[in-house]
Amino acid sequence: MTNDKSIYSDVLEFCQTHLRMQPQMVSEVLCNLWLPLANKLVSHRQQLNRPLIQGILGGQGTGKTTLCRVLALIFQHLGYQTLSLSLDDLYKTYGDRQILKQHDPRLIWRGPPGTHDIELGLTVLDKVRNCEFPVSVPRFDKSAHNGAGDRTTPEIVPNADIVLFEGWFVGVQPIDPSAFDHPPPPIITPEDQAFARDMNHNLRDYLPLWERLDGLIVLYPKDYRLSLEWRKQAEREMIAVGKSGMSDSEVEQFVKYFWCSLHPELFIKPLIESSTLVDLVIEINSDHSFGNILS
C-alpha cells in the first residue's frame, strides 16, 4: 500500500504542476486507467523476457505526452526503466528535409509520411529488443532553424525495460487507394487527392517499424475535429504568455494540411475497429478528460 501511496503522491505532484488537475480527478484517472494500464504493460514485459515496445497513437491534444510521462513515473516505482521515443525524434535532418522539399514541394511541413528516417528508427528499436545497451537514441529540437527543427545531441540510454513509442500516426496502416475517390473534406481538389494518395503510398515504408511494436494504444477523440480546437487553444495560450504562436487561420491551414495527408476518418477509424492491430482504445472528451476505455 505504501507503494501505491508514493505512486499517488508523485503522480499528483506531476499533474498539479503540469496539468492543473484536481486531486479528486487525479485519483480517479490513476485508479481507473493509469495504474491498471501500467500493471498490464509490466506483466506483458515479464512474459516477453525482453524489453516491451508499446506503441501509442494520438493526434494533437490527445495527451500522448502526459500518458507517457505518467506511465514512466509509475514504472519507476515498480522498478522498471522507461525509454520514451517519439515519431518526431525520427525526423530526417534539416538538411535532408530541405533536399526532400526540392524533390516534393508539397512537403512544406515536417510530419507527413516521408519526412522520417525509418532506418534510424529500426536500428534503435532492434537494439533495444536485442538488449544491446547502451543505445544511442535520436532526439529532435523543434525550435532549431526558426521552428523548422533539426536533430540534436542523441541521448545515450544505458538500459530500458519498456519503450513508449508515440506519435500522430504510429501504427497507422495504408488503406485502399479507392478511398480517395470520394474523400471527406478538406481533401477537395484533385491536387489534394493526389497528395493523400501519395502519403498513403509512403505509409508502406513505415510498416517494418510498426512490426516492431508489441502492442498499440489509441487515444481517440470523440470527434477528430476537436484537435483543431485544441491546437487553436494551445497557440492562444502561448501568445497570451508572450511566446510566439500561430493565429487561428494559420492553425487551420496547418491542421488541414495534416488531415489532407492522413485523414483521421479514413485512417484511424478502421484501425480502432480492428481487434488484431489495437489492444486498447481510450476515448478523449472535448475537455481532454477520458471517456470510454475499450480493450
N, C-alpha and C positions, 0 to 999 in steps of 0.2 A: 504493500500500500504506500509506503514511503516513496517508492519509486514513482508510482502514479502521481503522488503529490508534488514531487520535484519536477516531473514532466509538466504537470499543470502550471506550476509557478513560472517555469521557463517559457512555456508557450504563451501564457497570459502576458508576461512581460513583453515578448516579441509582438503580440497582437495589439497591445495597448500603445506600444511605441510606434509601430509602423502602420497599423490599420485603424487605430482609434476604435477598436471593438470593445463592447461592454463585456464585463466578466461573465455574466449570465450566458451571453451568446458564445463566448469562447468555450465555456464549459460544455455547452450543448454540442457544438461542432466537434470538439475534441472527443467527446464520448460517442457520438453518432457516426463520425466519419474518420477523423484523422487517426485516432488510436486504433480502431479496428482495421483500417487500411494498412497502417504501419505494421501491425501484428501479422496481417495476411502476407505482406511482402516479405517480412522476415522469415515466415515459415516457408515461403516459396524459395527464398535464398538458401535455407537449410536443406531443402530437398535437392537443390541443384548441385551442391558441393562445389560451386564456383560462384564468382560474382554474378548477381542478378542485373539484367539490363531492362529497366522498366521505361516504356515509352509513355509520354504524357502529351496529349494533343489538345490544344485550345487556342482560340483566336484572341484578338485584342481584348484585354479587360476581363478575361475569364478567371484569372487568378492562378495561372500556372506557376509563376514565381513564388507566390505565397505558399501554395501547396508544397512545392519543392523545399522551401525553407523550413516549413513546419515539420515535414516528414524527416528532414535531415536532423532537426533538433531531437525528435523522438528517437530516431535510430541511434543517435549518440548516447542517449540514456540507456538504450537496450544493448549497447556495446558494439554497434556496427558503424563502420566508416562509410560516408556517402560521397559520391562524386556527382556533382551537378553539371550536366553538359547541355548546352542549348544548341539548337539548329543554327542559331546566329553565330556561335563560335566557329562554325564550319564555313563561313563565307569565304569566297575567294579573296585574295588580297586586293587592295585598292587598285594597284597597277593592273592586275589581271581583269578586274571588272571594267576598267577603262577600255581595255582591248576588246572585252566582250561587248561593250556598248557600241564599239565601232562596227562589230560584226552584226549586232542586232540592236538598233537604236531604240527599240521598244522596251528594252530592259533599263528604263530610266531610274528605277529604284532597286536597291538590293532587296531580296526577299523571295521573288518567284523561283520556281524550279529552274535550275540552270545557273544560279548565282553562287552555288556552294561547291566546295571541294570535297566531293564524295569519297575519293580515295583516302583523304586525310581522316575522315570520319571512320571509315572501315579499319584503318590502321589502329586508331585509338581504341575502338570497341573490341577488336580482335585481341589486342594486347591485354586489355582488362579481362576479357573472357578467359584468356590463357594464363592469367595471373603473372604476366611478365612485367612486374613492377620494378622500379618506378616508371611511371608513364608520363610522357610529355603531352599535356592537354592544351590544345589551342585556345586562345582567348581573343575576344574581339572588342575593340574600343569604338563604340558608336559615335563618339564625339570627334574622332580624328577627321582631318580633311574637311573641316566645316560641316560635320554631320554626315559626310559620305561614309565615314567609318573605315577602319583598317585593322589588320591583325596587330595584336600587341604581344608582349612577352608571354610565352607559354607558361602554364603552371605545371610544376613538377609534382606529380601526385604519388606519394610513397606507397599507398595502399587504398583499396576500395572494396567494400562488400556489396554495395548496391549503387548502381548508376541510375540516376533520374535524368532521362534524355527527353527534353521538352522542346516544343516548337509549334508553330501555327499550322504545319502540315505533316508533322511526324506521323508516320503510319498510313498516310493517305494513299489510296490505290488509283491507278489510271482507270478511266471509265470508257465506255463505248463512245467513239467519236460522233456517232449519230445524235448524242445528247446535245450537241452544239448546233443542230439544225434549227431547233426552236428553243433557244436557251432563255432563262429568266433575265430580266434587266439586272445590272447595267450592261450586259453583253447584247448590244443592239445592232451595231453596224457590221458589215461583212469583215472589216478590219478587226473588230472586237472578237468575232467568231474565229478568225484565223489565229489570233493571239491565244485565245482559250484552247484551241486545238493543239497549238504548238507547245503550250505549257503542259497540257495533258500528256503529250508525247514525251516531254522532258522528264516527267514523273517516273517513267520506266527506269531511268538511270538510278533512281533512289531505292528501288526495290531490294537490292542487296543489303542496303543499310537497314531497311525495315526487317529483313530476315534475321538480323542480329537481336531483335527485340524478344524478350521473354514474355512480354505482356504489353497491353496498351490500355491506358485510361483516357477517356474522352471527357473534357469539360465542355458541356453543350448548352449554349444559351437557349432559352425557350424560344427566342426569335433571333435569327442571326443578325438582324439589323440593329440589335442592341449595341453591337460592337462599335458601330458608327457613333452612337450617342456617347458611349463610354470614352471613346477616343477624344471627342469634342470636349467633354467634361475634363479629361486629363490635361488637355492642352490649355484650356481656360484657366485651370488651377495653376499651371506653370507660369502663364502670363501674369496672373494675379500676384505671384510672389517675385515678379521681376525677372524670371527666366525667359529665354526665347521659346516661343511656341507657335504652332500653326493657327491660322484663322479658321473659322468654321468651313469656309469654302475650300481652303487648302486641304483640310481634313477629309472633306467629301471626295475630293479628287484623288487623294491618297488611298482611302479605304476602297473606293470603287475600282481603282487600279488592281487591287488585290482580289476583289470579287470577280473582276474580269479574268484574272489569271487562274484562280481556283475557286469557283463559286461554291459557297457553303451548302446551298440546296442540292447541287449536283454531286459534290464530293463527300461531305460529312454525313448527310442523311443516310445514304446506302451503307456507310461504314458502321453507324450505330445500330443499324438493323441486322448487322452480321454477327452471328454467335461465334464465328471462328476467329475473327480478326480483333475483336474488342472484348476485354474481360470486365470492364466497369465503365458505366456512363453516369456522370454526375451532372444533373441539370443545374443551370445557373439562372437565378431570377434577375429581374431588371435592377434590383438594388444590390446586386453582386452576392446575395445570400444563396445558400444551396437549396435546390428543390429536391426532386426525387433522385434516389440513388439506385440505379438499375444494374444488376450484375448478370 
